């Protein structure tokens, strides 16, 4: 009688290993989905139902939503920093610039995993036009100062003030 009863091996998903037993030895037979793309001989990735799976020898090691950019950046940085593939292999497989991958890996090494998921998104935002500055500009405009004079006082361009007029953040004196 064995301490460990034999289990019937059933593949539950096409990306998992199917272990078959023959002569009391186990063989690994990886089954990859059709759309699997290999990064190198060890690492591959595929997309199933809008989720990108990263596979190590056919076993899933990480997954993220197709539109999750921070998860994508974290996964690439993690692959590089764990030395499972090189920057060149990733760059060639994903068809993205090497510099981007180097930047992700450096951020992961220096700032950790939290950097990818808990940072504030500052791209596309005006760094000069803070809430306090908007209030100060609005008070100058209410006093009757021109847009040109107000822009000189607050060291911003006239076009920045006009942009915020169009956006509705500032009101012209009526």
N, C-alpha and C positions, 0 to 999 in steps of 0.2 A: 504494500500500500504506500502510495506516494504522499508526502507532506503537502505538495502543491498539485492540486488537481489540474489536469489538462483542460485548457479552455479552447473552445472552437474559435478560430481566428476568422473574423468577418471584416471585410473592408467596409468602413462606415462612410468614407468619403474618398473620392478619387485622388486626393492629394496626400493621403496617409499611406504608410507602408502596409503592405499585406505580407504577413509572415506565414510562410508555409513550412511545415515540418517534414523533413525527410531524413530517415536514418538518424533520428534524434539530434539533428542539426537544423539550425534555422538559417534560411536564406532571406535576404532583403530584396524585395522586388518593388521598386518605386513605380507608382503609376502616376503619370503627369497628365493634367488636362491638355487638350489640344492647343490652347493658346499660351502655353508656358514658354517663356523666353529665358534662355540660360545666360547668366552673367559670366560664370566660369564653370569649371567642372563640378564645383560644390554647390554654388548658389544659383537659384533661379527665382523667377517671380511670375505670377499670373493673376488675372482678374476674374473673379467669380461673383456674379450678382452685385457689381458695383463696389466690391471690396478687393483690394490688392493684397495678395498673400506673398510673402517672401519665404522661400523654401531652402532649407539646408539639407542636402542629400534627400530631397523629396519630402521632408518633414517641415511643417509650418513653424517658423520662428517668430514672425511678426506679421501683423496685418493692420491696415488702416483703410478708411473710406477713400474712394477714388478722388473726392474733392477735398480731402483733408491735407492741406499743404504743409502744415506743421508736422503732422504725423509722417508724411513723406520725407521731409527734411531730416527728421529724427531717425527714421529707418536707414536712410543713406549714411548719415553720420555714424550710426551704430555699426553698420556693416564695415565701414572703413576703420573705425577705432578698435573694433574687435579683430581686425586683420583677417576677415573672412574673404575679402576681395580687395583689389587695388582700385585706386581712383581711375586709372585708365580703363580698366574693365567695366566699371560702372558707367563711365562717360560714354564708352562705345556702345554698351548695351541699351542705355536709356536715351542716347543721343542728346545729351545735355553738356554744357561747357564744364571742363575740369575745374575751373575756378569756383563755380558754384558748390561743387562737392567738397573742395578744399575748405571753403568758407563754412559749410555745415559741420564738417569734422572738427575744425578749429573751435567753433562755438560750443560743440559738444564736449571737447576736451577741457576748455577753459571755464565754461559756465554751467555745465551739466545738463541733464535732461529737462530740468524745469524751465530752462531758457526757451525751449521750443513750445511749451504749452502754457506758460504763465506770463509771457511778456505782453506789454501793451503795444498795440499796433499803431505806429506813428507815421507810416508811409501815407502820403496823400493828404496830410493835414498841414495846415499852415502853422509853422512853429513861432512866427513872429506875432501873429494875431491871437493873443490870449484873451480870455474873458475880461480880465481887468483892463487890457488895452482897448477892447471894444467899448467898454463903458466910458473910458477916458475920451476916446474919439467921438463917441456919441454926445458927450457933454460939450466938447469943443464945437461940434457941428450945431448943437442947440444954441450955443452962444452967438452963432452967426459967422464963425470962421469959415473960410473957403476950404475946399477939399485940398487945394495945393498947400495952403498954410498949415492945415491939420496934418498932412503927410510929412511936412518938414518938421513939425513939432514932435512927432512920434517916430521919426526915422523909418518910415515905410513908404512904399510907392503909392502914387495916386490910383494906379490900377488895382491895388489891393483893396483900397477903400471902395472903389467903384464895383469891384467884384462882390463885396459884402453888401452893397446896396442891392444888387441884383439878387443875391441869395436871400435877402430879407433880414440879415443880422443888424443892419444899420438903417435908420430912417432919415430922410432929408427933412430939413426944417421947413414946415409949411407956411 
